[in-house]
């Protein structure tokens, strides 16, 4: 599980030093990067989809890792051949704008994906993040994803569900489309970066009005850089009945210390023991 193929479904890395520093970090961890050429030009939608299919069809590839986030992944959804992905399972990893692909791939193929750092993040990261990524790519030997992590509890409880989620505004953009996230029976995690509170309020209200919180099993609020998580919680509490545990964790989102989370894995959230334990996972199901 050590051959990585880099793809560009969103934006490209413009800084060559960042690009190669990220590759060097991954190589030092023991990974082999199959395509190390620095990208000079952004890809078209057609080129991005072709690159994605090519990565899944490549028998030498173990892990498909995004260069970076930004914007654009949602545009690929109508053109992705999920049969190719299902017949050629790989570990697919990224976060932020990649949230739409992570959840859609899982829901259409049942292949577990990784909400993880991307190439750009590996250019400047921490030991915690590297350890969590390695734990994920080697099958989650450490099952408690909240080990050595501080969490805040808004509503106590113990629950089991399927891990899903990612970037709030990105996932909100899929609501009302054929690719909107299915939140039923999920332990849902959400994060955001540099969005004003009223925009977060607007997005969360859309989730509430479309009943996306109605049948979830638990809610994890990640980091909402620039906004207090307590204010985010108040928006939700004001508009919907909380019959599930709610916590916040600053190790999920756009920050250096980042937990790698398996989207599609069965997990148990326990606020009393402050744990999030993977109970069933097969990365290449």
N, C-alpha and C positions, 0 to 999 in steps of 0.2 A: 504493500500500500504506500509506495513512496515516489511514484511517478506523477508529477503535477503538470497539467496543461493549463496555460493562462488564456483566458478569454476576455472579450471586451463588450459585454452586452449593454453597458451604460456609457460612461465617459472614458477617455484615455488618460493615462498619466502623462503630464506634459514635461515633468522634470526628469531628465535622464538619470540623475544621481539617485533620486527616490526609487526609480524603477529597478536599477541594478542593486541598490542597497537592500531592497525587499527580496530580490532573488538570492543575494548572498546570505541573508538571514535564514531563508528556507533551506538553502544548501547546507548551511552549518547545522541545521536540525536533522540532516540526513536525507532530505528530499532531493530528487533529481528533477530539474525543470526541463521539460521537453522542447519548449519554444522560448528562447531567451532574446529574441530580436526586439529591440525597442520600437514601438509603434510610432510612425510619423504622421499618420492621418487618421481621422475618425472614420468609422465604418458606417456604411448605409444599413438600413433595416435588413435588407436582403443579405448583405455580407455578414451581419451579426448572427442571423439565423443559420446561415450556412456554416459559420464558424462553430456555433453551438452543436449542430448536428455532427459535424466533422469530429469534434472532441469526443462525443459519445460513441461514435463509430470506431474510433481509434482504439485498437485492442491493447496498446501499450500504456494507455492512460488509466491511472487509478483515481486521481483526484482532479476535478475541474474547478479551478479557482479564478474568480473575477479579479481583474486589474484594480478596479475601484468602482464606487457607486456614482451618484450624480443624478442622471435622469435618462429615461429612454427604454427601460426594460419592458414596460407595459406595451410598447408598440410592437414587440416581438410576438406577443401571445397568440394572435390570430394565425401566425405562420409556423408555429412550432409543431413538429410531428412527434407527438408524445409516444407513438408506437416505437419510434427509433430509440427513445430514451428508455422505455420499459424493457426493450429487448437487449439493451446494452447498458446495464446499470453501472453507474459510477458514483463516487462521492462528489456532490455538487456543493460548492461553498461560496459564501459571500454574505453581505448584509446591506442595510440601507435600501437603495433603490432595487437591490436584488431580492428584496422581500417578496415581490410579486412572483418571481421565478421560483424561489424556494418553496413557497406554499402551493403554487400551481403545479409544479412538478410532483410534489408529494401527493396532492389530491387527485392527479390524473394517472399516476403510476404506482403509488404507494411506496415509492423509493424515498427513504429518509434523507433529508438534506441538512446541511449545516449552516446555521446562522453564526458566521465566524468572521474573523479578520480577513481582509483582502490583501492583495500584493502591496498596495500603497501603505497599508497599516503595518506591514512587516518591516517597512523602512525605518520606523520609529516606534518601538513597542516596549513591553515589559516582560519580565520573567513569568509573571502570573499569566499573561495572555498566551505566551508561548507554551507554557505547561498545560493550559486548558485546551489549546488547539491540538497538541500532541495527544492528550487524553482522549479527545474526540476521534481523531483520525486513526487511533489504534484501538477503537472499539469501546471506549468508556470503562476502563478498568476501575477508575474512581467514579462511582455511581452518583454520589452526592455532589451536584453541581454548585451547591452553596457552601461547600467546605471552605473555611477561611474567608468567608465573604460576609459582610455586614448587610443585614436587611432590616427594613422598618415594617412594622405590622399595623395595618389599618383595620383589618377585620380578621379575627382568629378563625381557624378551621383546619381540617385535614381532608384532603380530597385527591382523587385520581382522575387523570384525563390525558388527552393527546396534546403534546406541546405544539403550539402554532403561534404565529405572530411575526412581529418585526416593526418596520417603520410605519408610524401612524398615518401620515398624509399619503404615503405611497400606497398602502393597502386600502385607504379610503377611496382612492381613485378607481379601484376595481369594483366597488359596490354598484350594483345595477347592471353589471356586465356578466357574460357567461363565466368569467374567471374570478368572481368575487369569492373571498375566503369563507369557507364553511367553518363557523366557530362552534357548532354543536359539540358538546362533550369535550371541549378543549380547555387546557390550561393556557390561557392567552397571555402573551407578553407584548407590550407596546413600548416604543421609544420614539423620541423625536429630537431634532437638533435645530437650534436657532430659528424657531418659529414663534411668532407672537402668541400670547395666551388666547386672544380672541379667535385665531385661526385653529388652535388646538381645540378650543371650545366648539367651534363650528364642526370640525371633523368628528369629535366624540359624540356630539349631538346627532350627527348623521348615523353613527353606529347604533345609538340608542333608539332613534326613530325607526330604523330598519331592523330592530330587535336582535342585533348582533350579540348583545350581552345576555339575552334571555336564557339561553341554555348552556352557558359556559360553566365550567367546574371551578375555575379559579382565575384570578387576574394578577399579573405581575407588571407593575409599572417600572419600566427601566429609567434610564436617565433622559430628562427632557431639557437638554442644555439651554440655559437662558431663561428657564421657567422653573418655579418651585414645584416639586412633585406633589406637595400638599394641595396646591391650587388645582392641579390636574385631578387629583382624587375628589376634591369638592365638586367639580363639574359633573363627575359620574354619580357621586352620592346624591346630588340634588335631583337627578332626573330618573334614577332607576333603583329598584329594590336590590340590595346587595345580599343575596342568599348564597354567597360563595366567599371563600377567603380572599382577601386583597392584601398585597404587600408591595413594597417598592424595593428595588435593588439597583444601586448605582453602577453595577458591573455589566450592565446590558445597555448598549448604545454607542454613541460616538465619543468614545474615550479610550485612553491607552489600556487601562485594565479592563479586559473584555472576556466574559465567559462565552465559550463556544457551546451553542444550544442545538440539540438535534430536533429539527422540525419533523413531526410525525412519530416521535418516540412516545411510548407510554411512560407517564411519570406520576409521582406522588408528591404533592405539596403539603407540607406539615408546618404550620406556623409555630406550633408549640416547641418543636425541635429545631425550628428555623432551617429546614432542609428541603431540597428539591432533588428527589432521588429517581433516577432512571430505573424503571421496573421491567421494561421490555424493549429491546432494540436490536435491529438487524440492519446495519448500514446498507447492505446490498441485497435487500429482500426481493 
